[in-house]
Amino acid sequence: MFRFLALTLGLGLVMLTGCNKSGPDSAAAPAGGAPAGKRLTVALMPKSKGNAYFVSCKQGAEQAAKDLGVELIFDGPVNPDPAKQNEIIENWITLGVDVIAAACENKDGISTALKKARDKGIKVVTYDSDANPDARDFFVNQATPEDIGNALMDEAARLCGNEGEFAIITASLTAQNMIEWQKFIEARRVAKYPGMKMVALRPCDDLKDKAQSEATTLLSAYPNLKLLMNICSPAVPGAAEAVKQAGKAGKVKVIGLGLPNENRRYVKDGATDTVILWKTVDLGYLTVQSAVALAKGELKAGATSFHSGKLGDFKIAGDNILLGEPFKFTKDNIDQFDF
């Protein structure tokens, strides 16, 4: 960061005017890339920087930045906050970063700021949760919303014998990716599991303690509840702790999208049945690799595949770079993973 600020001052008038890539320093640069001699800077934004999910994404991002020899800035709100995300993006525009990679808390709220960045010549990719398509160049998609929704609903129905009440704990009611997942969860339920009934949807603000509190309330409010489905990573261990303290481990099933390391003890002692996710470190790595390729003009609209360093090749569907299908972590395999 300090090297980047020093470099910013050294660029003088070009940087003070927003680092517009049409300036004279861009003449020796590749199309869409940074000026010759300038170290590329990638600004990576999580939804909330204290969330272990995004901390693990950051690990992969840092490795990619090291492999590629670029500067990485990692910053975001302490808790999910669309206004704070916009504020940080405005600051990055002023600094004149080369490319922004953002996990978007509010699709519409962040798109105006991202479009402003693009107007200034800054490349934009999104990851984890998308913005409006006209606000970015590519979306690094950890899995399709349909695959995620289907995986969650199928597992919930399997554990409940295809019937019974379940509740969902989400990060926030405005998180665009989770809204999309909920649509596919409900579509799958209606099409295949009409005996399953969703009785509540509660936000936890991406906080384990609040998820535990919400789960405790749900257990009390719905005595016939058979399963808690958690679609943000802090909610899975929070719900599991609530079920344990209520003495209902094994009686009320717990599943969700989470990290193996955060849920290992709950899976092994039977409080959590299944954790579904993707390799978050790889998501961070792929995001920075694609961001840098975009800034250098090596990744362009219309591409159907992308080579991401040590991770190999990935399919591109339209403007979505696809990480892969969700993976299920269970008691039988969770010890094989460390993230």
Buried (B, 14 or more C-beta within 10 A) or exposed (E): EEEBEEBBEEBEEBBEEBBBBEBEBBEEBEEBBBBEEBEBBBBBBBBBBBBBBBBBBBBBBBBBBEBBEBBBBBBBBEBBBBEBBBEBBEEBBBBBBBBBBBBBBBBEBBBEBBBBBBEBBBBBBBBBBBBBBEBBBBBBBBBBBBBBBBBBBBBBBBBBEEEBBBBBBBBBEBBBBBBBBBEBBBBBBEEBBEEBBBBBBBBBBBBBEBBBBBBBBBBEEBEEBBBBBBBBBBBBBBBBBBBBBBEBBEEBBBBBBBBBEBBBEBBEEBBBBBBBBBBBBBBBBBBBBBBBBBBBEBBEEEBEEBEBBEBEEBEBEEBBBBBBEBBBBEBEEBEEBEB
